[in-house]
Amino acid sequence: MEIFPTYKELRIAVANRVVHKELAELGLDLWDVKEILEFGFDCSRGRRKPNIKEKCIRIGNKIIKVVVEKSEVEEENVWKLRHVGIFTWKKIRFRL
């Protein structure tokens, strides 16, 4: 059994206290982040650097977004969790 969750052979780590607080407010942990990264869809709104991934998952009418950055430190490569957010999904209706 793994102690720390991994995504694409790299460990997932929290970048700072603010992100840790975001996780706690949503009631999520790093294992939930791993599930979103593996099974979520790409939801980036604009261009991102190649080492940043933005994934979302829809649960009911809510969408949970996770932003991670691949950190390439000499000692260890990890995915740093930069942001976790939740927002409401609305169906877009077009009028002709």
N, C-alpha and C positions, 0 to 999 in steps of 0.2 A: 504494500500500500504506500502510495506517495504521501509525503508530509505536506509538501507545497504543490499547488496546482501548476501544471505546465501547459503551454500552448506552442505547438510546432517545436518541440524539444527544448524550449526555453522557459525558465521559471517566471511566474507572474508576481510582481511586487508592487506595493503601493508607493506612489511617488512622494507624497507629503501628507501632512495632517488634514488638510482640507479635503482631500480625496477620501481619506479614511472616515471623515465625518459624513461625507456624501453617502458612502456605503452604509454607514450605521443608520442614517436617516431613512434610507430606502429598505433597510432590513436585509441587505445582501451581504455576501462574503465573496472571497476570491474564487471559490468553487463555482458560484453563480456566474461570475465574470468569465470563467473558462467556458461554461456552457454557452454563453452569449457569443463568445468569440468563435466557437466551433460551429454552432448551428444558426447563428444570426445572419442577417443579410447586410450587404454594404450600404451604408446610408450617409456617405460623406456628401456634404452640400457643395463643396468647392474642392479645389486642388489642395492636396496635402503633400508633405514631404514623403518620399518613398518609405521611410522607416516608421510612419504613423499609420495605424489602422483604426477605422471607425466602423463599428458594427452595431446593429440594432436587432431587437427581437420584439415581436408584437404579442401581447397578452391581453386579450379582450380588446378594449378600446384604448389601451395604454401602450406606449412604445418606450422601451428601456434602451438607452444609448450608452455605449462604452467606447472610450478613446484610449488607446494604448500606444506607447512609443517604444521602439526597439532601441535599447540603450546598449552601446558597445563599449563597455569599460574594459580595460586591459585584463582584469582578473576574471570577469564574469559577464556573460551576455544575458540580459533579462528583458522582459516586457514590463515597462513602467506604466502603471495605470495613471492616466492624467485626468480623466473626467468620467463621472457616472451621472446620468441624468434620466429623468422620466418626463414624458409629455403625452398629451392626448392626441390620438389619431382621429382625424376627421375625413370623411369621404368627400372627395372633390366632385362637385357637380358642375357640369358645363351647360350653359344655355346657348341655344342656337337661334 
